[in-house]
Amino acid sequence: MSQPATAGRRDQIATNLATVRERIATACADAGREPSDVQLVVVTKFFPASDVRVLADLGVTDVGENRHQEAEAKAAECADLGLRWHFIGGLQSNKAAAVAAYADVVESVDRLKLVAPLERGAERRERAVEVLLQVSLDPPGAQGRAGAEPGDLAALAAAVAESDNLRLRGLMAVAPLGADPAAAFARLAAIQRDFLADHPDATWLSAGMSGDLEHAIRAGATHVRVGSAVLGSRPQVK
Ligand SMILES: *Cc1c(COP(=O)(O)O)cnc(C)c1O
């Protein structure tokens, strides 16, 4: 077990969290939406389990991680907290079953190859895993892009929907670096409209991070994934 967080660290997280909750409330008010329509997922990657404990104590219910080994260890260390764990990172098919063993929500499903191992992992755990399809908002051919092409969503959605232990909940996206987030999220909203025509119950839309959550909420995000605005800046190395 790691050392508990210091009182100073706890105060810092509490202050940051209050600021982020206020930003969400303001963005919802501006968009004519209810704050209860937007779920805050605090992204805890790079930060210790002791910070996760502080977050749980401050009323956070959902946390996000993007690297399998780190996520697996932290989820195990924090198993007593009853948190919902979101996996939001690039997923390798040979790790997908292991991710489904602890993740309650897998937000980064972007290709067909992931569906069978996720289903296997969820079945072994005897608990359904909630799935979001990650859609790319990058221009075609962009470097290092993550996410399915909008045109590939239908087949991916069908495969998830047919899996006994996976629940298709909706879409996830990241605004492209350096691009106008308002335009990117407007594109996402249009993609979601088409998607909902086929999957009307898959209403979750995970979009928005520390720097652009207001734009995402305006475009209909139901989940925002916020890391640095709550926990501070991360080391630059990936
Ligand atoms: C790290 C990460 C976030 C959080 O980013 P911040 O800018 O720190 O809020 C959100 N979504 C994904 C997919 C991430 O990898």
The ligand as an SDF file (V2000), in Angstrom:
LIG
                    3D

 15 15  0  0  0  0  0  0  0  0999 V2000
   -5.1140   12.0280  -20.1990 C   0  0  0  0  0  0  0  0  0  0  0  0
   -6.4430   11.9700  -20.8680 C   0  0  0  0  0  0  0  0  0  0  0  0
   -7.4760   12.8550  -20.4900 C   0  0  0  0  0  0  0  0  0  0  0  0
   -7.3110   13.9400  -19.4460 C   0  0  0  0  0  0  0  0  0  0  0  0
   -6.5690   14.9920  -19.9710 O   0  0  0  0  0  0  0  0  0  0  0  0
   -6.3790   16.3720  -19.1730 P   0  0  0  0  0  0  0  0  0  0  0  0
   -6.0110   17.3400  -20.2190 O   0  0  0  0  0  0  0  0  0  0  0  0
   -5.3090   16.1460  -18.1740 O   0  0  0  0  0  0  0  0  0  0  0  0
   -7.6710   16.6980  -18.5280 O   0  0  0  0  0  0  0  0  0  0  0  0
   -8.6960   12.7110  -21.1370 C   0  0  0  0  0  0  0  0  0  0  0  0
   -8.8980   11.7830  -22.0870 N   0  0  0  0  0  0  0  0  0  0  0  0
   -7.9380   10.9280  -22.4670 C   0  0  0  0  0  0  0  0  0  0  0  0
   -8.2360    9.9320  -23.5290 C   0  0  0  0  0  0  0  0  0  0  0  0
   -6.6770   10.9920  -21.8810 C   0  0  0  0  0  0  0  0  0  0  0  0
   -5.7230   10.1470  -22.2710 O   0  0  0  0  0  0  0  0  0  0  0  0
  1  2  1  0
  2  3  1  0
  2 14  2  0
  3  4  1  0
  3 10  2  0
  4  5  1  0
  5  6  1  0
  6  7  2  0
  6  8  1  0
  6  9  1  0
 10 11  1  0
 11 12  2  0
 12 13  1  0
 12 14  1  0
 14 15  1  0
M  END
$$$$
